[in-house]
Amino acid sequence: MADLQALIFDVDGTLADTERDGHRVAFNRAFAEAGLDWDWSVELYGHLLAVTGGKERIRFYLDKYNTGFQRPDDLDGFIADLHRNKTAHYMSLMEEGAIPLRPGVQRLLEQARSAGVPLAIATTTTPENVSALVASTLPSGALDWFTVIGAGDIVPAKKPAPDIYQWVLSEMDLDAKSVIAFEDSSHGVSSAVGAGIDKVVVTVNDYTREQDFALATVVLDQLGEASTPAAVLDGTAVPPDGVVDLDYLRLLL
């Protein structure tokens, strides 16, 4: 049996279902604060999620859905300011405890920590968003549970490019074949696999359920708790009790 050297987690949609009731709401609050009449509905935001990265998502929205908007001369600066304010609103939502962790996430993090299996994060969201989510959902000091946090613009190309996973693997000096990645989207799976990680556990959400996960090892509805067992949507079956734990993950390797 291969040695499990690390668990690497995506954040948005994976650790917590943050997109619909977190990021989308924060974007809309930032737009209103800037005097813009933009409103990203639940349906529209699902389409915008085709692009990873908040600043990139705003630009995509202007290019495809709001072509009549009179763009300022410094469009990059305009978008950056909007995104900065959006991040502040998102952090406020986190402080309110608006977004809980998904089932099984804290259990698995704590089990890995107790067993000495390193944890890491590989995400396109900002470091501030990661900190806010961890602070609002996990015990004090939990950010230190993660050996490496790869987030935001730390690499030039965002998912589905493999850059963020490559950076995390390099920082931890790990063989890609010895780790397991956790994702919720096809872009995330492509990113991990592109970095050489061939074991990817997917937990879908309402926005990603119908995406193509042919490259994933297993596709689940969640990581599972004793009271709410995980359901397998595709791939290797979870244990009989429906709980993804370290024993199961070691078997995947």
C-alpha positions in Angstrom: 0.0 0.0 0.0 1.4 3.4 -1.0 2.3 5.9 1.7 -0.2 8.8 2.0 1.9 11.9 2.3 -0.6 14.7 2.2 -4.2 15.8 1.6 -4.6 18.9 -0.6 -8.0 20.7 -0.6 -9.7 23.1 -2.8 -11.7 25.7 -0.9 -14.8 27.1 -2.6 -17.4 24.4 -3.0 -15.1 21.8 -1.5 -14.4 22.8 2.2 -17.7 24.7 2.2 -20.5 25.4 -0.3 -19.5 29.1 -0.5 -20.3 30.0 -4.1 -24.1 30.6 -4.2 -24.7 32.1 -0.8 -21.2 33.5 -0.1 -19.2 34.8 -3.1 -22.3 35.6 -5.2 -23.9 37.6 -2.5 -20.6 39.4 -1.8 -20.2 40.3 -5.5 -23.7 41.8 -5.5 -23.0 43.8 -2.4 -19.8 45.2 -3.9 -21.6 46.1 -7.1 -24.4 47.9 -5.2 -21.8 49.8 -3.1 -20.1 50.9 -6.3 -23.4 52.3 -7.7 -23.6 49.5 -10.3 -27.0 48.0 -11.3 -25.5 44.6 -11.8 -27.2 41.7 -10.2 -25.8 38.2 -10.4 -28.7 35.8 -10.0 -28.2 32.2 -8.9 -28.6 31.0 -12.5 -26.3 33.6 -14.0 -23.6 32.9 -11.4 -23.7 29.2 -12.4 -22.7 30.3 -15.9 -20.0 32.7 -14.6 -18.4 29.8 -12.6 -17.1 28.5 -16.0 -14.3 31.0 -15.3 -12.1 30.6 -12.2 -10.9 33.6 -10.3 -13.0 36.5 -9.1 -11.3 39.2 -11.2 -11.4 37.0 -14.2 -15.1 36.3 -13.6 -15.9 40.0 -13.6 -14.1 40.5 -16.9 -15.9 37.5 -18.4 -19.2 38.9 -17.3 -18.5 42.2 -19.1 -17.2 40.4 -22.2 -20.2 38.1 -22.5 -23.2 39.3 -20.5 -22.8 43.1 -20.2 -21.1 44.2 -23.4 -22.9 47.6 -23.3 -21.2 48.7 -20.1 -19.1 51.8 -20.6 -15.7 50.6 -19.5 -13.4 53.0 -17.6 -9.9 53.7 -19.0 -8.3 51.7 -16.3 -10.4 48.6 -16.5 -7.8 46.5 -14.7 -7.8 48.9 -11.7 -11.6 49.1 -11.8 -12.0 45.4 -11.6 -9.3 45.1 -8.9 -11.1 47.6 -6.8 -14.4 45.8 -7.2 -12.9 42.5 -6.3 -11.1 44.0 -3.3 -14.4 45.3 -2.0 -16.1 42.0 -2.8 -13.5 40.2 -0.7 -14.3 42.6 2.3 -18.0 41.7 2.0 -17.2 38.0 1.8 -15.2 38.2 4.9 -18.1 39.9 6.7 -20.4 37.1 5.7 -17.8 34.6 7.1 -17.7 36.5 10.4 -21.4 36.2 10.6 -21.1 32.4 10.3 -23.2 32.4 7.2 -21.4 29.5 5.5 -20.7 26.2 7.4 -18.2 23.5 6.4 -19.6 20.7 4.3 -20.4 17.4 6.0 -17.3 15.3 6.9 -14.7 18.1 6.3 -13.8 18.9 9.9 -13.8 15.3 10.8 -11.4 14.3 8.1 -9.1 17.4 8.7 -8.9 16.5 12.4 -8.3 12.8 11.7 -5.5 13.6 9.3 -4.0 16.1 11.8 -4.1 13.5 14.6 -2.4 10.9 12.3 0.3 13.3 11.2 -0.8 13.4 7.6 0.1 16.9 6.3 -2.7 19.1 5.0 -2.5 21.8 2.3 -4.8 24.1 0.3 -4.7 24.7 -3.5 -7.3 27.3 -4.5 -7.9 30.2 -6.8 -9.7 32.2 -4.1 -7.8 34.9 -2.2 -5.7 34.2 0.9 -8.1 36.5 2.8 -11.1 34.4 1.8 -9.3 31.2 3.0 -8.4 32.9 6.4 -12.0 34.1 6.8 -13.5 30.7 6.1 -11.1 28.8 8.4 -11.5 31.4 11.2 -15.3 31.2 11.1 -15.7 27.4 10.9 -12.7 25.8 12.7 -11.1 26.1 16.1 -8.8 29.0 16.9 -5.4 28.6 15.2 -6.7 26.1 12.6 -5.0 28.0 9.7 -1.8 26.5 11.1 -3.2 23.0 10.5 -2.3 23.5 6.8 1.4 23.1 6.0 1.1 25.1 2.8 -1.6 27.4 1.5 -1.6 28.1 -2.2 -4.2 30.8 -3.0 -5.1 33.7 -5.2 -2.5 35.2 -7.6 0.5 33.3 -6.2 0.8 31.6 -9.6 0.1 33.2 -13.0 -2.4 30.8 -14.4 -5.5 29.7 -12.5 -7.4 26.4 -12.6 -7.8 24.4 -14.9 -4.1 25.1 -15.3 -2.0 22.9 -13.0 0.1 25.8 -11.7 -1.4 26.0 -8.2 -1.0 22.3 -7.5 2.5 22.3 -8.9 3.4 25.2 -6.6 1.9 23.4 -3.5 3.7 20.1 -4.4 7.0 22.0 -4.9 6.6 23.9 -1.6 6.0 20.6 0.3 8.6 18.7 -1.7 6.1 15.9 -2.5 5.6 13.3 -5.2 2.3 13.9 -6.9 1.6 10.2 -6.8 1.7 10.2 -3.0 -1.1 12.8 -2.3 -4.8 13.0 -2.7 -6.6 16.1 -3.9 -10.1 17.1 -3.0 -12.2 19.1 -5.5 -15.7 20.0 -6.5 -15.4 21.0 -10.1 -14.1 19.7 -13.4 -11.6 22.6 -13.7 -10.2 21.7 -10.3 -9.9 18.0 -11.3 -8.1 19.0 -14.5 -5.7 21.2 -12.5 -4.8 18.5 -10.0 -4.4 15.8 -12.7 -2.4 18.2 -14.8 0.1 18.5 -11.9 0.5 14.7 -11.9 -2.0 14.0 -9.1 -3.9 11.0 -10.3 -6.1 10.4 -7.2 -8.8 13.1 -6.9 -11.8 12.9 -4.7 -14.7 15.0 -5.9 -17.6 16.2 -3.7 -20.2 17.8 -6.0 -22.5 20.7 -5.3 -25.6 22.1 -7.1 -23.4 24.1 -9.5 -21.0 21.2 -10.4 -23.1 18.1 -10.2 -23.5 17.8 -14.0 -19.9 18.5 -14.9 -17.6 15.9 -16.5 -15.6 14.1 -13.9 -14.1 11.4 -16.0 -10.6 12.1 -14.7 -11.7 11.9 -11.0 -11.0 8.8 -8.9 -14.4 8.9 -7.1 -17.3 11.3 -7.2 -19.4 11.7 -4.0 -22.2 14.0 -2.8 -20.1 14.7 0.4 -17.4 13.2 2.6 -19.9 11.8 5.0 -20.7 11.6 8.6 -22.2 8.7 10.6 -25.6 10.4 10.6 -25.3 11.5 6.9 -23.4 8.9 4.9 -21.9 9.8 1.6 -23.4 8.6 -1.6 -21.2 7.5 -4.5 -22.1 9.1 -7.8 -19.3 7.5 -9.8 -16.1 5.6 -9.1 -14.7 3.6 -6.2 -17.3 2.8 -3.5 -16.8 4.4 0.0 -16.7 2.2 3.1 -20.0 0.5 4.2 -20.7 3.3 6.7 -20.5 5.9 4.0 -17.6 7.9 5.7 -14.5 8.9 3.8 -11.6 8.4 6.3 -7.8 7.9 6.1 -8.2 4.1 5.7 -10.3 4.6 2.7 -8.0 7.2 1.2 -5.0 5.0 1.7 -6.8 2.3 -0.3 -7.3 4.7 -3.1 -3.5 5.1 -3.5 
